[in-house]
Each structure stands twice: as C-alpha cells, then as structure tokens.
Amino acid sequence: MQTGKAISVPAILKVGKGTLNKIGSYLKTEGLEQIVIFLGNGLIDLFGERVMRSLKEQGIKVLEYSELDTVDIDDIITLAFSMPNKTQAVVSIGGGKVIDAGKYAAFLRNIPFISVPTSSSSDGFSSASASLLVHGKRTSVPAKLAYGIIVDTEVIRTAPDKFIYSGIGDMISKITALYDWIYEEKCGYSEVNDFAVMIAKKAVNSFVRTPYENIKDEIFLKELVDSLAMSGIANEIAGSSAPTSGSEHLISHALDKILETPQLHGIQVGIATYIMSKVQDHRYIRVNTVLSETGFWDYAKTLQMRQEDFLKAVDLAPSIKPFRHTYLHEETYRNAAKKLIVEDERLKQILIK
C-alpha cells in the first residue's frame, strides 16, 4: 500500500520561559555532545555565560565558539568546511544573519542545525532556506529545516519592540500568501498541497485569535513564535515557500533592491499584506484590525516610508519570482495595488509623498 509523503519535523521544539538555560539537556537527550556555536554580534556578553554553563553541566563539548557577522555565501562555505570533523551539530544563537549562516553551514556538512532565535522578527528561524549574499546580491538558497528550535520567550521579550512588530507583519502575511497560492493553482501555474494550506491557515488563525493585553504578554509571544514555527512546517510539506510567501513578500523583496537601507523584512511585509488583502478583497478587515490593535501601524508611522518606493516595488515585484503567478503577476492587480497605495486613507498615514 502506498504511504503519504515523508517530511522532516524538528526533533527538538522548546518554546517558553527559561529554555536557554536548558539547552544542554535538550542536546544531550538527542545525543548531540560535540557542537559548534555561532552567536550574533554582542551576544556572547548577553547570553554566553548561561549557555556555556548549561552545556558544561550536561558534558557537552563546544568545539568552536564565536560571534558571526557574515552572510556571504563564500564565507559560509569556508566556515562550513573548516569546522572540526567531530562536529555533531551547529547551534546558532541570535538574529536572522547568524541563523541563516549556521543553517547553511550545517546543510553543507549534512549535520543537524539547532536554531535559537533571540527575536521574533520573521519565520526564518524555522524555514528550510537561508537568505545569503551571492555575488553581492541577497539570495534565498536551499537548506534544511532546523533539527531543533529553542526559543526563550524571556529573551524575545527583551528584544526591541520593532522585532516583535516585524514578526507580527510576517505572521499576518500568511493570509494573503495562501490566497495567492490558491489563485496560482486556479490559473494553472501551480498545484496546491491541501495539508500545507491547512497547517499555514491554522497557524495564522491561531495567532490572530490569541487574547492578549500587551504584545509582551507571555501568551502572545509564545503564540507568535509557535505560529511562525508552524509556517516552516507548512513550507516543508509544500516543498516551497508558497504557503507563506506570496505577492506581499515580492513587494518586500523589491523594496530590498530599491532602498539603500530597507526596513525590517516583516515591517515591509506587514504593510504589503494590508495592500494585497485589499487588492484580493480577502480578510482585509482582519489584517487591519491586527495591525492596528498590536501597535504595528503606530510604529510604521514613525518610519517615514515613501509612497514612491512602494509604487516602484509593485511594478518590480513580478520579476523577483518570474516562475510564480501571484496576483501581482497580472497588470490589472498591479494597477489596483498602485491605486490603493496612492488613495487609501490608512496608507496615507503610513507612506509619505
């Protein structure tokens, strides 16, 4: 009898208060006793002592231990093959850069990767791809889903609010991304995986329905991180980022190319999600409610982002992924998006002329 498709899921998934102090026991349980650790800039002083203490208590041997601040693919290749042969796992602690670098290094060496994000700015900590510099251009390259995801909500809470807003923007984007994917299938360009759709939909719906009083509430942060992690699983099932990355992500990637200093990925994506939800005429009231009630819009107002840049980004968006067929790959919907950017009252408050 034929069985279903096999997928990878993290062997370690720990989200909650104080998980950073127990990292040694999590690795020991999985038999990972010789590791390499990479940390983001300045994080050795912040978290190094407690991580090393936890590892020492469990007899985990740290073969290499350093801060890392590069996502150049050539640097990562060199790094990967200079790691000791005894290395059983790569552990990355920090933001997107060190997560992507460690993830790709582990992928090249075909060893487990342990993702320990210190902010909730996007679903990158749980995805099976890495955003690296290839010939000077930011490029998404294939990697593997993390073997382990360890998130300390106490650490996430201490990160600047902008990283939480970025995570909110990235999470809410699953609403428009899924609608794009379904539209893509309708137009004959793709085949939707219903199980991946279900997982991504459950992730975003669980998040938007979470009761909270403040975005620093434990329940809110845990739900945000859990939902972002589930997004990575949806991508793994689909074999692509289609369930969680659609036209709204294309706008953000286009902004990355246009702007000398882009905003955080999830901030750009959140604004683009609002635009696309109205273009798609799909759940835009829910999107606006979440972005309003969490304080996302209030933060976005302070950034002085330009209307002109978003107009250019909409036109550039289809060329970012020419093999996709989102709403923005059709001129009618690009025109609708640009009209919205100029005329929508909410966007007039966010984007300056």
Backbone torsions as a table, in degrees:
resi	resn	phi	psi	omega
1	MET	NA	136.6	-179.1
2	GLN	-73.0	137.9	178.0
3	THR	-102.8	167.6	179.6
4	GLY	-72.9	175.6	-179.7
5	LYS	-66.7	135.9	176.9
6	ALA	-85.1	135.3	177.3
7	ILE	-130.8	159.4	175.8
8	SER	-91.7	143.1	170.9
9	VAL	-133.4	153.8	179.9
10	PRO	-61.2	135.0	176.3
11	ALA	-76.7	-27.8	177.4
12	ILE	-118.3	123.7	173.8
13	LEU	-140.1	100.8	-177.3
14	LYS	-126.3	114.3	179.4
15	VAL	-128.5	119.8	179.7
16	GLY	163.4	-174.7	-179.6
17	LYS	-69.7	133.2	170.8
18	GLY	75.3	12.0	-178.1
19	THR	-64.4	-28.1	-179.8
20	LEU	-62.1	-31.2	-180.0
21	ASN	-75.1	-10.1	-176.4
22	LYS	-114.6	12.9	-174.8
23	ILE	-58.1	-35.3	179.3
24	GLY	-60.2	-45.1	-178.1
25	SER	-68.7	-34.8	178.3
26	TYR	-63.9	-42.9	-179.1
27	LEU	-70.6	-40.5	-179.4
28	LYS	-59.4	-42.2	180.0
29	THR	-58.6	-33.4	-179.1
30	GLU	-91.8	4.3	178.8
31	GLY	73.6	21.3	179.3
32	LEU	-96.3	95.3	-169.4
33	GLU	-114.2	-3.7	175.7
34	GLN	-133.6	111.3	-168.8
35	ILE	-132.6	163.0	171.3
36	VAL	-115.3	135.6	-179.1
37	ILE	-118.9	129.9	171.7
38	PHE	-116.9	136.5	178.3
39	LEU	-123.7	153.2	174.7
40	GLY	-70.3	165.3	-178.6
41	ASN	-54.4	129.0	175.9
42	GLY	79.9	1.1	-174.0
43	LEU	-87.9	-15.9	175.9
44	ILE	-61.4	-43.9	179.3
45	ASP	-64.8	-34.7	-176.2
46	LEU	-79.1	-46.0	-170.7
47	PHE	-122.5	-11.1	-173.3
48	GLY	-54.7	-46.8	-174.8
49	GLU	-62.2	-46.6	-177.2
50	ARG	-70.2	-34.0	177.2
51	VAL	-66.2	-47.4	-178.2
52	MET	-64.7	-36.1	178.9
53	ARG	-64.5	-43.8	179.8
54	SER	-62.5	-40.6	-179.6
55	LEU	-69.2	-41.9	-179.6
56	LYS	-62.7	-40.8	179.9
57	GLU	-59.3	-29.7	-177.2
58	GLN	-100.4	4.0	178.5
59	GLY	72.5	25.0	178.1
60	ILE	-81.1	128.7	-179.4
61	LYS	-92.6	125.0	178.8
62	VAL	-96.0	108.8	-175.8
63	LEU	-78.2	-35.9	175.7
64	GLU	-143.6	148.5	-173.9
65	TYR	-152.2	109.2	-175.8
66	SER	-157.4	160.1	172.2
67	GLU	-84.3	148.6	-174.2
68	LEU	-135.3	134.1	-178.1
69	ASP	-141.5	47.2	176.9
70	THR	-142.1	143.7	171.5
71	VAL	-127.4	21.5	175.1
72	ASP	-72.9	125.9	-172.9
73	ILE	-59.5	-35.3	178.9
74	ASP	-65.9	-39.5	177.2
75	ASP	-63.2	-41.0	-177.0
76	ILE	-69.3	-37.8	177.5
77	ILE	-62.3	-46.2	177.9
78	THR	-59.9	-44.0	-179.9
79	LEU	-61.3	-45.5	-176.6
80	ALA	-59.3	-43.5	-174.2
81	PHE	-91.3	3.0	171.9
82	SER	-99.6	-5.9	177.2
83	MET	-68.4	144.7	-179.5
84	PRO	-56.1	145.7	-179.7
85	ASN	-61.6	-24.1	-178.2
86	LYS	-76.4	-8.8	-175.3
87	THR	-58.1	124.0	179.9
88	GLN	-99.7	-18.5	-179.9
89	ALA	-163.1	152.4	172.8
90	VAL	-108.2	129.8	178.5
91	VAL	-114.8	121.8	176.4
92	SER	-111.5	127.0	179.6
93	ILE	-120.0	116.7	179.4
94	GLY	149.1	-150.9	-177.6
95	GLY	-91.8	-162.5	-173.1
96	GLY	-57.9	-40.8	-177.0
97	LYS	-60.2	-54.2	-175.6
98	VAL	-70.6	-30.4	176.1
99	ILE	-64.7	-48.5	-179.1
100	ASP	-64.1	-42.5	-178.9
101	ALA	-64.0	-48.3	179.7
102	GLY	-64.0	-39.8	-179.5
103	LYS	-60.8	-43.8	-177.6
104	TYR	-73.2	-37.0	177.4
105	ALA	-61.7	-43.5	178.5
106	ALA	-65.0	-38.8	178.2
107	PHE	-61.0	-44.8	-179.6
108	LEU	-63.5	-34.7	-179.3
109	ARG	-91.0	-3.4	179.7
110	ASN	56.2	47.1	176.5
111	ILE	-127.7	160.3	-177.6
112	PRO	-60.0	144.6	175.3
113	PHE	-115.1	130.1	178.5
114	ILE	-109.4	117.5	-175.7
115	SER	-97.6	119.7	180.0
116	VAL	-125.6	80.1	-178.0
117	PRO	-71.7	144.2	178.0
118	THR	-106.3	4.1	172.4
119	SER	-146.3	165.3	-177.8
120	SER	-110.4	40.4	-169.3
121	SER	-76.1	-19.2	178.3
122	SER	-165.1	179.3	178.6
123	ASP	-89.7	11.1	-178.2
124	GLY	-58.4	-29.8	-178.5
125	PHE	-66.8	-17.3	-177.1
126	SER	-115.8	2.3	-174.7
127	SER	-87.9	164.2	-179.5
128	ALA	-99.6	23.4	176.1
129	SER	-134.7	163.8	179.7
130	ALA	-129.5	139.7	178.4
131	SER	-96.1	106.5	-174.8
132	LEU	-124.3	166.0	174.0
133	LEU	-88.9	117.0	177.8
134	VAL	-118.0	114.3	-174.2
135	HIS	53.0	40.1	175.7
136	GLY	81.7	-1.0	-179.0
137	LYS	-114.1	135.1	179.1
138	ARG	-64.9	121.6	-174.3
139	THR	-136.6	140.1	175.9
140	SER	-86.4	121.6	-179.1
141	VAL	-117.9	150.5	-178.3
142	PRO	-68.9	144.4	174.7
143	ALA	-144.5	-151.8	177.5
144	LYS	-123.3	152.7	172.2
145	LEU	-59.5	141.8	-178.9
146	ALA	-58.2	137.6	175.1
147	TYR	-69.8	-33.2	179.1
148	GLY	-140.6	141.9	174.8
149	ILE	-126.0	119.4	-179.1
150	ILE	-125.2	115.2	-176.7
151	VAL	-125.7	121.3	177.3
152	ASP	-96.1	110.5	-177.2
153	THR	-65.2	-23.3	175.2
154	GLU	-65.8	-38.8	178.3
155	VAL	-69.4	-45.6	179.3
156	ILE	-57.4	-39.7	-178.4
157	ARG	-63.7	-32.4	-176.9
158	THR	-81.1	-12.3	178.2
159	ALA	-68.9	152.6	177.4
160	PRO	-54.8	146.2	-177.0
161	ASP	-54.2	-31.1	-176.2
162	LYS	-59.0	-29.9	179.5
163	PHE	-72.5	-33.4	175.5
164	ILE	-69.4	-42.4	177.3
165	TYR	-60.4	-38.8	178.5
166	SER	-62.8	-42.7	176.9
167	GLY	-62.3	-38.9	177.8
168	ILE	-62.2	-45.5	179.2
169	GLY	-61.8	-41.4	-179.6
170	ASP	-69.3	-36.9	-178.2
171	MET	-70.5	-43.5	-177.3
172	ILE	-66.3	-21.2	-177.2
173	SER	-67.1	-16.3	-179.7
174	LYS	-63.8	-23.9	178.5
175	ILE	-61.7	-50.3	-178.1
176	THR	-79.0	-33.0	-179.8
177	ALA	-61.7	-44.3	179.2
178	LEU	-63.2	-40.1	-179.5
179	TYR	-65.7	-37.1	175.3
180	ASP	-62.0	-44.0	-176.9
181	TRP	-64.6	-43.5	178.3
182	ILE	-63.9	-39.7	177.4
183	TYR	-64.0	-40.1	179.5
184	GLU	-59.3	-42.4	177.5
185	GLU	-65.4	-42.4	-179.4
186	LYS	-58.7	-33.7	-179.4
187	CYS	-86.1	-0.9	175.9
188	GLY	85.2	17.2	-177.0
189	TYR	-101.9	-8.7	-174.0
190	SER	-156.2	169.8	175.1
191	GLU	-127.0	118.8	-176.6
192	VAL	-76.4	138.1	171.8
193	ASN	-95.6	113.0	-173.4
194	ASP	-63.3	-32.5	-179.8
195	PHE	-70.4	-39.8	176.6
196	ALA	-62.9	-40.2	177.0
197	VAL	-61.6	-44.1	-178.8
198	MET	-61.1	-44.7	-179.1
199	ILE	-63.9	-47.8	-179.3
200	ALA	-63.8	-39.6	180.0
201	LYS	-66.6	-43.3	177.8
202	LYS	-61.2	-39.3	-178.9
203	ALA	-61.9	-51.3	-176.3
204	VAL	-71.0	-37.7	179.9
205	ASN	-67.4	-38.2	176.9
206	SER	-61.9	-40.6	-179.5
207	PHE	-66.3	-49.4	-174.0
208	VAL	-70.3	-16.3	179.7
209	ARG	-99.5	6.2	-178.7
210	THR	-72.6	125.0	176.3
211	PRO	-75.4	138.1	179.6
212	TYR	-160.4	160.0	174.9
213	GLU	-107.8	-27.1	-176.8
214	ASN	-147.4	145.8	-178.6
215	ILE	-68.4	-9.6	176.1
216	LYS	-92.7	0.3	177.2
217	ASP	-60.9	142.1	179.3
218	GLU	-56.1	-45.3	-177.4
219	ILE	-63.1	-37.7	-179.7
220	PHE	-68.5	-48.0	-178.6
221	LEU	-63.7	-40.8	-180.0
222	LYS	-66.1	-41.2	179.4
223	GLU	-65.9	-40.1	178.3
224	LEU	-60.6	-49.4	-178.5
225	VAL	-66.8	-44.0	178.4
226	ASP	-57.8	-43.8	-177.7
227	SER	-69.0	-38.0	175.9
228	LEU	-64.1	-38.8	177.6
229	ALA	-64.6	-41.6	178.4
230	MET	-62.1	-31.3	178.0
231	SER	-61.5	-39.5	177.6
232	GLY	-62.5	-37.3	178.0
233	ILE	-66.5	-40.0	178.2
234	ALA	-59.9	-41.9	178.2
235	ASN	-65.2	-39.5	178.6
236	GLU	-61.3	-42.0	179.4
237	ILE	-65.2	-42.5	-177.1
238	ALA	-74.1	-25.0	-175.5
239	GLY	78.6	14.4	178.1
240	SER	-162.6	177.1	179.0
241	SER	-90.9	7.4	-175.3
242	ALA	-54.7	-37.5	-178.9
243	PRO	-66.2	-20.5	-172.4
244	THR	-126.0	2.6	-176.2
245	SER	-144.3	110.0	-178.7
246	GLY	-127.5	-141.0	-176.1
247	SER	-60.6	-33.8	179.7
248	GLU	-64.2	-35.2	177.1
249	HIS	-72.5	-33.4	177.8
250	LEU	-63.1	-38.7	176.9
251	ILE	-62.6	-44.4	-179.7
252	SER	-63.9	-44.2	179.1
253	HIS	-63.7	-35.3	176.8
254	ALA	-66.6	-40.8	176.3
255	LEU	-60.5	-37.4	177.8
256	ASP	-58.9	-35.2	179.9
257	LYS	-77.9	-34.4	-175.9
258	ILE	-78.4	-43.5	-171.2
259	LEU	-86.1	139.7	175.3
260	GLU	-67.3	-39.4	176.9
261	THR	-130.0	91.6	179.8
262	PRO	-67.1	159.4	172.7
263	GLN	-78.8	173.8	175.1
264	LEU	-55.2	140.9	-177.0
265	HIS	-48.8	-49.8	-176.0
266	GLY	-68.5	-25.9	176.6
267	ILE	-68.5	-49.0	178.6
268	GLN	-61.9	-42.3	-178.9
269	VAL	-64.8	-40.2	179.9
270	GLY	-60.5	-44.9	178.5
271	ILE	-64.6	-43.5	-179.9
272	ALA	-65.4	-31.8	177.9
273	THR	-64.6	-42.2	176.9
274	TYR	-60.3	-45.0	179.4
275	ILE	-58.5	-50.2	-174.8
276	MET	-71.9	-31.1	178.1
277	SER	-64.1	-33.9	177.5
278	LYS	-76.3	-37.1	176.8
279	VAL	-63.6	-41.9	179.0
280	GLN	-76.5	-13.7	-173.9
281	ASP	55.5	48.5	-172.8
282	HIS	-138.1	109.7	173.2
283	ARG	55.0	29.8	-178.4
284	TYR	-69.8	-26.7	177.3
285	ILE	-66.8	-43.1	177.6
286	ARG	-63.0	-44.6	179.9
287	VAL	-59.3	-48.5	-179.3
288	ASN	-63.4	-38.4	179.7
289	THR	-62.4	-46.8	179.9
290	VAL	-62.8	-46.1	-178.1
291	LEU	-67.5	-28.1	177.9
292	SER	-77.4	-52.2	-172.0
293	GLU	-69.9	-28.5	179.5
294	THR	-79.9	-14.7	-176.2
295	GLY	93.5	3.6	179.9
296	PHE	-56.8	-48.7	-178.0
297	TRP	-62.6	-40.2	179.5
298	ASP	-60.4	-39.9	177.7
299	TYR	-69.0	-44.1	-177.6
300	ALA	-59.3	-34.0	179.4
301	LYS	-59.6	-30.9	-175.3
302	THR	-77.3	-10.1	-170.5
303	LEU	-88.1	-14.1	178.3
304	GLN	55.5	43.7	177.2
305	MET	-72.9	150.2	-170.6
306	ARG	-100.1	136.5	176.6
307	GLN	-56.5	-42.7	-177.6
308	GLU	-58.3	-39.0	-178.7
309	ASP	-67.7	-38.3	178.6
310	PHE	-69.3	-35.3	176.7
311	LEU	-62.8	-44.3	178.0
312	LYS	-64.9	-40.0	-177.9
313	ALA	-63.3	-38.0	178.4
314	VAL	-61.9	-43.0	179.0
315	ASP	-67.6	-34.7	-178.1
316	LEU	-79.0	-23.2	-170.7
317	ALA	-50.4	-47.8	-176.4
318	PRO	-60.1	-30.4	-178.1
319	SER	-74.7	-15.0	179.2
320	ILE	-66.3	-43.8	176.3
321	LYS	-134.7	80.9	-176.1
322	PRO	-65.1	-18.3	-179.9
323	PHE	-82.4	-10.4	175.9
324	ARG	-88.3	170.0	174.0
325	HIS	-142.4	72.6	176.7
326	THR	-82.4	178.7	176.1
327	TYR	-55.3	-36.6	-176.3
328	LEU	-74.1	-7.6	175.6
329	HIS	-79.6	-1.4	177.1
330	GLU	-115.0	133.7	-174.4
331	GLU	-58.8	-37.6	-179.1
332	THR	-56.4	-44.7	-177.3
333	TYR	-77.9	-29.3	173.9
334	ARG	-64.4	-42.4	178.3
335	ASN	-63.3	-40.5	178.7
336	ALA	-63.7	-39.8	179.3
337	ALA	-65.2	-42.0	-179.0
338	LYS	-68.5	-37.4	176.9
339	LYS	-62.2	-41.8	179.4
340	LEU	-63.5	-43.3	-179.2
341	ILE	-58.7	-35.8	-178.2
342	VAL	-83.1	-35.7	-168.5
343	GLU	-105.9	-22.7	-174.7
344	ASP	-66.0	131.2	-175.4
345	GLU	-64.4	-38.8	178.7
346	ARG	-63.6	-44.9	-177.2
347	LEU	-70.0	-26.9	176.7
348	LYS	-63.5	-28.7	179.1
349	GLN	-78.6	-22.4	-173.9
350	ILE	-98.8	-41.9	-174.1
351	LEU	-105.8	125.8	-178.4
352	ILE	-90.2	154.1	179.3
353	LYS	-81.5	NA	NA
